[in-house]
Amino acid sequence: MDASEASKSAELARRDYLFGNLDPDRIQFTVGRDLLLDPPPCAEPLNYFIYPHAEADGAPLTPVSIQLEYRDLTSGAVAATK
């Protein structure tokens, strides 16, 4: 979480948790940098792996179409997915 957002919390325990962690309304895509894929890409390692990566004849294909969606789940729906 962004440090400025975490610092807004008046509760010390919550503020400590939010520094370096994700609140329930966020998701984590990747950890680290210079991500190595298998098979390795012909281009340089990826710094982020959020969007699709495709190559043909040793070159990245761009643009790659993407559509992202989300929905809020109730606690019962979350339990049913486990």
Secondary structure, DSSP 8 states (H G I E B T S, - for coil): --HHHHTT-S-HHHHHHHTTS--TT------SSSB--SS--SS--BS---S---EETTEE--------------HHHHHHH-
